Amino acid sequence: MRSLRTPLSTSLRTGSFLAALVTGAALLFTAPVAHAADTPLRDLAAAKGKVIGTAVTGSKLTGTYGDLAGAQFNSLTPGNAMKWGSVEPTRGSFDWTEADQIVAFAQAHNQQVRGHTLVWHNQNPGWLTNGSWTSAQLSSLLQNHISTEVGRYKGKITAWDVVNEAFNEDGTYRPTLWYDGLGADYIANALTWAHAADPAAKLYINDYNVEGVNAKSTALYNLVKDLKSRGVPIDGVGLQAHLILGQVPSSLQQNIQRFADLGVDVSITELDVRMALPADSAKLAQQAADYKTVLNACVAVTRCAGVTVWGFADSDSWVPSTFPGYGAATPYDENYAPKPAYHAIAEALGGTTTTPPTGACTATYSVTSQWDSGFTGQVTLACSGASLSSWKANWTFGAGQRITQAWNATCSQSGTAVTCTNASYNGSVPDGGSVSFGFNGSWSGSNPVPAVTLG
C-alpha cells in the first residue's frame, strides 16, 4: 500500500530533419505483438473467475493511461485517494473528489473497486496524529471515519482493505496510534463497524511480507482464525506482494491455501517486482517468470479472488522513490508499452502470445549530420511480412552521447539508455511501409552507432 508517483521521464519533441547520411547501420529486431490484438487481461481473468486489478491515480485516468486502465483491468484500487489523510485533511472537512472520480470511472468501465484503506498507521491527517485523545475519543473518531467512508460508497465497493499492516516482522502487533490507544481489538471493532456500514462489502486485513509461510503470516493466520471463532466479520486476507526480483516465496501457494482453508478469500493486493536498475533482457525475463509464478499460485487456489498490481506502468510506481536504484517493477514500461511481465500475466490467465518472425521489421540508425559537439540522428523502422500498430525503440549510447531534442517520437534518456516511442500520428508501420524519427544530440570524443532494439 504505497503511494503512486508522478512520471519523471521527459518528452522531447519538435524540430526538423537535417540531410546528408554520414554513417548508419541496419539492425534486425523482432517486433512485439501488437497490443491491441491481444485478449485483454480482464477477459482472460474473468474466464478463470478471477480479478485482475491495478492501483490507479485519479488525475491520470485519461489518454493512454486511462485507456489501458479501463481496457485491461476489471478492478481498480485507489492508490491514495481513499486514505484518511486524503479524504479528511482537516477535521470535519472532507474531500472526496479523487475517490469519487475513480469510482465513477470504474462504474463507466464495468469494473470493481477495492477500497483502500480504512485503518493504517501512515498517511493519516496531522490533526489526528498530533492530537491527544482518550481511548473513548479515539474509538469514536475511528468509528465515525469508517462509518462515513464506507457508508458513502455503500454498494459501490466490492472489497475493503479495512486494516492495513497490523504486524511487525516477528508477528507481534505493530505499535501504532490504534494499537497503543485501543489495544488489539481495534481490528475486530474496525471490521464490525465496516460491516455495519456496508454489509455486502468483502472485508480484508492486508499486510506485506506475509506472502510466504513465516512468523508474520502465521500471526496473521492466527488472528484470522481467532476473529472467525468470535464471529467477527472477516472475509479475506490481502497479501501485498511487493517483491524483489527472483525472490517469490516458495511457500506462496501453500500459504494462500492455508488461509483459504480457514474459510476466507485471499487476494494478491499490491503486486510489483522491483529490480536493480538498469533493466536488461535477463532481468525482464526473470521478472516475467516471477509474475507468472504469483499468478499461477492464485489461479491454482479456488479461494484466491485475484491479483492487483500496484500501478501498471513504471511511470506510476512507488518503487524508485522508496528504493533508490531500484525500479522497472510493473508490467508496462514508462511509455505504456507492455513488458515481458505483461505477457507472463496473460499466459498465466490462459492467454497466448505470438511473435512475428525475426527480421520481419528492421531498424536503421544513422547519423545524418555531425559537428564538433553535436549531431543529428535518424532511426527508420521498416516492415516486410509484418506490421506494427505501435512501436518503441531502445538503445544504449556507448560514448556518453545525450539526446537534446527529438521529433516524430517521444524520447527519454536515463543515463546511457534511450527509449523512443511513436507519436500519436505515426504508430502504425504497415507491411511494406516505414516510419522515421529524428533527434539532435551532443557528443565528445567519439559517436559510435548503437544497436537498436524494439521492446
Buried (B, 14 or more C-beta within 10 A) or exposed (E): BBBBBEBEBEEBBEBEBBEEEBEBBEBEBBBBBBBEEBBBBBBBBBEBEBBBBBBBBBEBBEEBBBEBBBBBBBBBBBBBBBBBBBBBEEEEEBEBEBBBBBBEBBEEBEBBBBBBBBBBBBBBBEBBEEEEBEEEEBBEBBBEBBBEBBEBBEEBBBBBBBBBBBBBEEBEBBEBBBBBBBEEEBBBBBBBBBBBBBEEBBBBBBBBBBBBBBBBBBBBBEBBBBBBEEEBBBBBBBBBBBBBBEEBBEBBBEBBBBBBEBEBBBBBBBBBBBBEBEBEEEBBEBBBBBBBBBBBBBBEBEBBBBBBBBBBBBBBBBBBEBBEEBBBBBBBBBBBBBBBBBBBBBBBBEBEBEEBEEEBBBBBBBBBBBEEEBBBBBBBBBBEEBBBBBBBBBBBBEEEBBBEBBBBBBBBBBEBBBBBBBBEEBBBBEEEEBBBBBBBBEBEEEBEBBEBBBB
